[in-house]
């Protein structure tokens, strides 16, 4: 390991841990709970002679997505008693009721809550190491071969993680949230991680467009040493049909690394995501974004430009919810990585595939299991890797 560290200049021998030097397109499965309906249950049910309206079924689905099973049961029974829905609607109601609306509830984003989560997992490459015994850099006429010791090889480890989150709403409309998390790796303390994050978001409606602004701060420790500090500013606007909206997101992060200041950067991300509801209990999203990663110090390769794309799907089942997500991030540096050693601009392409199963055990308790595959291709072979991660956890909320 010292052989390579001494050969590379400051800012080149950056860490290969998964949380280092990356710009995440925070892609998740956002619930579309604001259906924008103007009718109420009493009005809809008081018009039994009119055709069965799609808005009423939207209302049933909305309550189910919010985890309000009692309201779903009440509306469904009123539909049966006071309307004459066709057989396909009756079958749909039965399907929704069979889920008990426990698997489709999303984390509340507009109300106070406290959350505690505990998980156990296993990663076959916890340090994102490489399997080769050596790497060759330099030019074809003057190759330089480095032998890799065990520090660069993949390490398979089990780990335990835990987090606690508190969210509350202020009188003036701000939603404030604080989180504390840790990850303890079995027999691999250098990568033990502790971190906290604080953020606040405020809803706005400029020119009638539903939007929100969010500011945040996070700090993490790696192996007991302060690793990264990062302020964040984000703007999000929702356009179009609220049932199938377009979401525009602009975000600026400025990660600072006290022990690796050459990696300090300012990362700007602009993304567009489309959400589409398929069938009553399914949700699809497809998005793309542009990345501008500005080096603030003497980082090898200088600035970076890139793109990110992602696709996700979720579907509610009678006994839970399944989710699948795929994403790819590509970027290229503005300058050659290191003259004489890597005489080309650094290019990186990272792909990630995630499958998640969630099941609500009660109104405020849930279980989840997740598998994640991650692979990175890089013109600098030191940063190419593949990993598989499997984790299962328990989440408890108090509202």
C-alpha positions as CSV (number, residue, x, y, z in Angstrom):
1,X,0.0,0.0,0.0
2,X,2.8,2.4,0.8
3,X,4.4,1.8,-2.6
4,X,1.4,3.3,-4.4
5,X,0.8,6.0,-1.9
6,X,4.3,7.2,-2.3
7,X,4.1,7.1,-6.1
8,X,0.9,9.1,-6.4
9,X,0.9,12.8,-5.6
10,X,-1.3,14.5,-3.0
11,X,-4.9,14.3,-4.1
12,X,-4.4,11.2,-6.2
13,X,-4.4,8.5,-3.6
14,X,-8.0,9.1,-2.7
15,X,-10.0,6.6,-0.7
16,X,-12.1,3.9,-2.3
17,X,-14.8,3.7,0.3
18,X,-18.3,3.9,-1.1
19,X,-19.2,7.1,0.8
20,X,-16.1,9.0,-0.5
21,X,-15.8,11.3,-3.5
22,X,-19.2,10.6,-5.1
23,X,-22.2,12.6,-6.0
24,X,-25.4,10.7,-5.4
25,X,-28.5,11.3,-7.2
26,X,-30.8,10.8,-4.3
27,X,-33.1,8.6,-6.0
28,X,-35.9,7.0,-4.0
29,X,-39.4,6.0,-4.3
30,X,-41.5,9.2,-3.5
31,X,-45.1,8.7,-2.6
32,X,-47.6,10.7,-4.6
33,X,-50.1,11.3,-1.8
34,X,-51.3,14.8,-2.9
35,X,-53.9,13.7,-5.5
36,X,-55.3,17.2,-5.8
37,X,-58.9,16.0,-5.4
38,X,-61.6,18.6,-4.7
39,X,-64.5,16.3,-4.0
40,X,-65.2,14.8,-0.6
41,X,-66.5,11.4,0.3
42,X,-69.9,12.6,1.3
43,X,-70.3,14.5,-2.0
44,X,-69.2,11.5,-4.1
45,X,-71.4,9.0,-2.4
46,X,-74.4,11.3,-2.5
47,X,-74.4,11.1,-6.3
48,X,-75.3,7.4,-6.9
49,X,-76.9,7.9,-10.3
50,X,-73.8,9.2,-12.0
51,X,-71.1,6.9,-13.5
52,X,-68.5,5.6,-11.1
53,X,-65.8,8.3,-11.0
54,X,-62.1,7.6,-11.2
55,X,-61.5,10.3,-8.6
56,X,-63.3,8.2,-5.9
57,X,-60.9,5.3,-6.6
58,X,-58.0,7.7,-6.4
59,X,-59.2,8.7,-3.0
60,X,-59.3,5.1,-1.8
61,X,-55.7,4.5,-3.2
62,X,-54.6,7.8,-1.6
63,X,-55.7,6.7,1.9
64,X,-54.2,3.2,1.3
65,X,-50.8,4.7,0.3
66,X,-50.9,6.8,3.5
67,X,-51.5,3.6,5.5
68,X,-55.0,4.7,6.6
69,X,-56.7,1.3,6.5
70,X,-59.8,2.3,8.5
71,X,-60.6,5.1,6.1
72,X,-60.1,2.7,3.1
73,X,-62.5,0.2,4.6
74,X,-65.1,2.9,5.3
75,X,-65.0,4.4,1.8
76,X,-65.0,0.9,0.1
77,X,-68.0,-0.2,2.1
78,X,-69.9,3.0,1.3
79,X,-69.1,2.4,-2.4
80,X,-70.6,-1.0,-2.3
81,X,-73.7,0.1,-0.3
82,X,-74.6,3.3,-2.1
83,X,-73.2,2.8,-5.7
84,X,-73.5,0.0,-8.3
85,X,-69.8,-0.4,-9.4
86,X,-69.0,-2.8,-12.2
87,X,-67.3,-6.2,-11.3
88,X,-63.9,-4.9,-12.2
89,X,-64.2,-2.1,-9.6
90,X,-65.4,-4.6,-7.0
91,X,-62.4,-6.8,-7.8
92,X,-60.0,-3.9,-7.5
93,X,-61.5,-2.9,-4.1
94,X,-61.0,-6.4,-2.9
95,X,-57.4,-6.4,-4.0
96,X,-56.7,-3.2,-2.2
97,X,-58.4,-4.3,1.0
98,X,-56.4,-7.6,1.0
99,X,-53.2,-5.6,1.4
100,X,-54.5,-4.1,4.7
101,X,-52.8,-1.0,3.5
102,X,-49.8,-1.9,5.6
103,X,-47.2,-2.4,2.9
104,X,-47.8,0.8,1.0
105,X,-47.6,3.4,3.7
106,X,-44.7,5.8,3.1
107,X,-42.6,7.6,5.6
108,X,-44.5,10.7,6.7
109,X,-42.9,13.8,5.3
110,X,-45.4,16.4,6.5
111,X,-45.9,15.5,10.2
112,X,-43.8,15.0,13.3
113,X,-42.4,11.6,14.0
114,X,-39.6,9.8,15.8
115,X,-37.9,6.8,14.2
116,X,-35.5,4.1,15.3
117,X,-34.0,1.6,12.9
118,X,-31.6,-1.3,13.5
119,X,-30.2,-3.5,10.7
120,X,-27.7,-6.4,10.2
121,X,-25.9,-6.9,6.9
122,X,-23.1,-8.6,5.0
123,X,-21.0,-7.1,2.3
124,X,-18.5,-9.2,0.3
125,X,-16.4,-6.1,-0.5
126,X,-16.8,-3.8,2.4
127,X,-13.7,-1.8,1.5
128,X,-14.3,-1.8,-2.3
129,X,-11.0,-3.5,-2.9
130,X,-9.8,-5.0,-6.2
131,X,-9.1,-8.7,-6.9
132,X,-6.0,-8.3,-9.0
133,X,-2.6,-9.0,-7.6
134,X,-1.0,-6.0,-9.4
135,X,-1.9,-3.0,-11.5
136,X,0.0,-1.5,-14.4
137,X,0.1,2.3,-15.0
138,X,2.3,4.5,-17.2
139,X,2.5,4.3,-20.9
140,X,2.9,1.3,-23.2
141,X,6.6,2.2,-23.8
142,X,7.2,2.8,-20.0
143,X,4.9,0.6,-18.0
144,X,5.0,0.8,-14.2
145,X,3.7,-2.2,-12.3
146,X,2.6,-2.1,-8.7
147,X,2.1,-5.1,-6.5
148,X,-0.9,-4.9,-4.3
149,X,-0.9,-6.1,-0.7
150,X,-3.8,-7.4,1.3
151,X,-5.0,-3.8,2.1
152,X,-6.2,-3.5,-1.5
153,X,-8.0,-6.9,-1.6
154,X,-11.8,-7.2,-1.0
155,X,-12.8,-7.8,2.6
156,X,-16.0,-9.7,3.3
157,X,-17.5,-8.5,6.6
158,X,-20.8,-8.6,8.5
159,X,-21.9,-5.3,10.1
160,X,-24.5,-3.8,12.4
161,X,-26.0,-0.4,11.7
162,X,-28.5,1.8,13.7
163,X,-30.1,5.2,13.2
164,X,-32.4,7.5,15.1
165,X,-34.4,10.3,13.5
166,X,-36.6,13.1,14.9
167,X,-38.8,15.3,12.8
168,X,-41.1,18.2,13.9
169,X,-42.9,21.1,12.3
170,X,-42.4,24.7,13.5
171,X,-45.2,27.2,13.8
172,X,-44.0,29.2,10.8
173,X,-44.1,26.1,8.5
174,X,-40.5,24.7,8.6
175,X,-40.1,21.0,8.7
176,X,-36.9,20.3,10.8
177,X,-35.2,16.9,10.9
178,X,-32.2,15.5,12.7
179,X,-30.6,12.1,12.3
180,X,-27.8,10.2,14.0
181,X,-26.4,6.9,12.6
182,X,-23.6,4.5,13.0
183,X,-22.2,1.4,11.4
184,X,-20.0,-1.1,13.2
185,X,-18.1,-3.6,11.0
186,X,-17.1,-6.9,12.5
187,X,-13.3,-7.0,13.0
188,X,-12.7,-4.0,10.7
189,X,-12.7,-0.9,12.9
190,X,-10.9,1.4,10.4
191,X,-14.1,1.7,8.5
192,X,-16.5,2.0,11.4
193,X,-18.7,5.0,10.6
194,X,-20.6,7.5,12.8
195,X,-22.5,10.5,11.4
196,X,-25.3,13.0,11.9
197,X,-27.3,15.2,9.7
198,X,-29.5,18.3,10.3
199,X,-31.9,19.7,7.7
200,X,-34.9,22.0,7.3
201,X,-37.3,22.4,4.4
202,X,-39.9,25.0,3.7
203,X,-42.8,24.8,1.2
204,X,-43.2,27.5,-1.4
205,X,-45.5,28.1,-4.4
206,X,-43.9,30.6,-6.8
207,X,-46.2,31.3,-9.7
208,X,-48.5,28.6,-8.5
209,X,-45.8,25.8,-8.8
210,X,-45.6,23.5,-5.7
211,X,-42.0,23.7,-4.5
212,X,-39.8,23.4,-1.5
213,X,-36.4,24.6,-0.5
214,X,-34.1,22.6,1.8
215,X,-30.9,23.4,3.6
216,X,-28.8,20.9,5.5
217,X,-25.6,20.0,7.2
218,X,-23.9,16.7,7.8
219,X,-20.8,15.4,9.4
220,X,-19.2,11.9,9.6
221,X,-16.4,10.2,11.4
222,X,-14.4,7.3,9.9
223,X,-12.5,5.1,12.3
224,X,-12.9,7.7,15.0
225,X,-11.5,10.6,12.9
226,X,-13.5,13.4,11.4
227,X,-13.9,12.4,7.8
228,X,-16.3,14.8,6.0
229,X,-18.3,17.9,6.6
230,X,-20.9,18.9,4.1
231,X,-23.5,21.8,3.8
232,X,-26.3,21.2,1.3
233,X,-28.8,23.4,-0.5
234,X,-31.7,22.0,-2.5
235,X,-34.7,23.2,-4.5
236,X,-37.5,21.0,-5.8
237,X,-40.5,21.8,-7.9
238,X,-43.4,19.6,-9.0
239,X,-45.0,20.2,-12.4
240,X,-47.9,18.8,-14.3
241,X,-50.6,16.3,-13.2
242,X,-50.1,15.6,-9.5
243,X,-50.9,12.0,-10.1
244,X,-48.1,11.6,-12.6
245,X,-45.8,14.6,-12.0
246,X,-42.5,15.9,-13.3
247,X,-40.1,16.7,-10.5
248,X,-37.3,19.1,-11.1
249,X,-34.5,19.1,-8.5
250,X,-31.5,21.4,-8.2
251,X,-28.9,20.6,-5.5
252,X,-25.5,22.0,-4.4
253,X,-23.3,20.0,-2.0
254,X,-19.9,21.2,-0.8
255,X,-18.0,18.2,0.8
256,X,-15.0,19.2,2.9
257,X,-12.4,16.6,4.0
258,X,-10.3,17.8,7.0
259,X,-7.8,15.0,6.5
260,X,-7.8,15.0,2.7
261,X,-8.3,18.6,1.8
262,X,-7.2,18.0,-1.8
263,X,-10.6,16.3,-2.3
264,X,-12.7,19.3,-1.3
265,X,-15.3,20.1,-4.0
266,X,-18.5,21.9,-4.8
267,X,-21.0,19.5,-6.6
268,X,-24.0,20.8,-8.4
269,X,-26.7,18.5,-9.7
270,X,-29.7,19.3,-11.8
271,X,-32.2,16.5,-12.4
272,X,-35.6,15.8,-13.9
273,X,-37.7,12.8,-12.8
274,X,-41.1,11.6,-14.0
275,X,-43.4,9.6,-11.8
276,X,-46.1,7.4,-13.3
277,X,-48.7,5.3,-11.4
278,X,-49.3,2.0,-13.1
279,X,-52.2,-0.1,-11.9
280,X,-53.7,1.1,-8.6
281,X,-50.8,0.0,-6.4
282,X,-47.8,0.5,-8.5
283,X,-45.4,3.4,-9.1
284,X,-42.7,3.9,-11.7
285,X,-40.1,6.7,-11.9
286,X,-37.5,7.5,-14.6
287,X,-35.0,10.3,-14.2
288,X,-31.8,11.9,-15.5
289,X,-29.5,14.5,-14.3
290,X,-26.3,16.6,-15.0
291,X,-23.4,16.8,-12.6
292,X,-20.8,19.6,-12.3
293,X,-18.1,18.7,-9.8
294,X,-15.8,21.6,-9.2
295,X,-12.5,20.8,-7.4
296,X,-11.7,23.5,-4.8
297,X,-8.1,22.3,-4.2
298,X,-5.5,20.4,-6.2
299,X,-7.5,17.3,-6.9
300,X,-6.0,14.9,-9.5
301,X,-7.8,15.5,-12.8
302,X,-9.3,18.7,-11.6
303,X,-13.0,19.4,-12.3
304,X,-15.5,16.7,-13.4
305,X,-18.5,16.7,-15.6
306,X,-21.0,13.9,-15.7
307,X,-24.5,12.5,-16.1
308,X,-26.8,10.3,-14.0
309,X,-29.8,8.2,-15.0
310,X,-32.1,6.1,-12.9
311,X,-35.3,4.0,-13.0
312,X,-37.3,2.6,-10.2
313,X,-40.5,0.7,-9.7
314,X,-42.6,-0.3,-6.6
315,X,-45.6,-2.4,-6.2
316,X,-47.8,-3.3,-3.2
317,X,-48.6,-6.9,-2.4
318,X,-51.1,-8.4,0.0
319,X,-48.2,-8.9,2.4
320,X,-45.8,-6.1,1.8
321,X,-44.2,-4.0,-0.9
322,X,-41.4,-4.7,-3.4
323,X,-39.1,-2.1,-4.9
324,X,-36.5,-2.3,-7.6
325,X,-34.1,0.5,-8.5
326,X,-31.3,0.9,-11.1
327,X,-29.0,3.8,-11.4
328,X,-25.9,4.8,-13.4
329,X,-23.5,7.7,-12.8
330,X,-20.8,8.6,-15.4
331,X,-18.2,11.4,-15.2
332,X,-14.9,12.5,-16.8
333,X,-12.2,14.7,-15.4
334,X,-11.2,17.9,-17.1
335,X,-7.5,17.2,-17.0
336,X,-5.2,14.2,-17.3
337,X,-5.1,12.2,-14.0
338,X,-1.3,12.3,-13.5
339,X,1.2,13.0,-16.2
340,X,3.7,10.2,-16.6
341,X,1.6,7.8,-14.6
342,X,-1.9,8.0,-16.1
343,X,-1.7,10.2,-19.2
344,X,-5.4,10.5,-19.8
345,X,-8.5,12.0,-18.2
346,X,-10.0,9.9,-15.5
347,X,-13.4,8.4,-16.4
348,X,-15.7,6.6,-14.1
349,X,-19.0,4.7,-14.6
350,X,-20.8,3.4,-11.5
351,X,-23.9,1.2,-11.7
352,X,-26.1,0.2,-8.9
353,X,-29.0,-2.3,-8.7
354,X,-31.2,-2.6,-5.6
355,X,-34.1,-4.9,-4.7
356,X,-36.0,-4.2,-1.5
357,X,-38.9,-6.0,0.2
358,X,-40.8,-4.1,2.9
359,X,-43.5,-5.3,5.2
360,X,-45.5,-3.4,7.8
361,X,-45.8,-5.4,11.0
362,X,-48.2,-2.9,12.5
363,X,-49.2,0.7,11.8
364,X,-45.8,2.0,13.1
365,X,-43.5,-1.0,12.8
366,X,-42.0,-2.5,9.7
367,X,-39.4,-5.0,8.5
368,X,-37.3,-4.8,5.4
369,X,-34.8,-6.9,3.5
370,X,-32.5,-5.4,0.8
371,X,-30.0,-6.7,-1.8
372,X,-27.6,-4.3,-3.5
373,X,-25.2,-4.9,-6.4
374,X,-22.7,-2.2,-7.2
375,X,-20.0,-2.1,-9.8
376,X,-17.5,0.7,-10.9
377,X,-15.4,0.9,-14.0
378,X,-12.6,3.3,-14.0
379,X,-9.6,4.3,-16.2
380,X,-7.5,4.2,-13.1
381,X,-7.7,0.5,-12.1
382,X,-7.2,1.2,-8.5
383,X,-10.8,2.5,-8.3
384,X,-12.6,-0.3,-10.2
385,X,-14.5,-2.6,-7.9
386,X,-17.6,-4.8,-7.6
387,X,-19.6,-5.5,-4.4
388,X,-22.7,-7.3,-3.2
389,X,-24.5,-6.3,0.0
390,X,-27.4,-8.0,1.8
391,X,-29.1,-6.4,4.8
392,X,-32.2,-6.9,6.9
393,X,-33.6,-4.4,9.3
394,X,-36.4,-3.3,11.6
395,X,-37.9,0.2,11.8
396,X,-40.1,1.6,14.6
397,X,-41.9,4.9,14.3
398,X,-43.7,7.0,16.9
399,X,-46.1,9.7,15.7
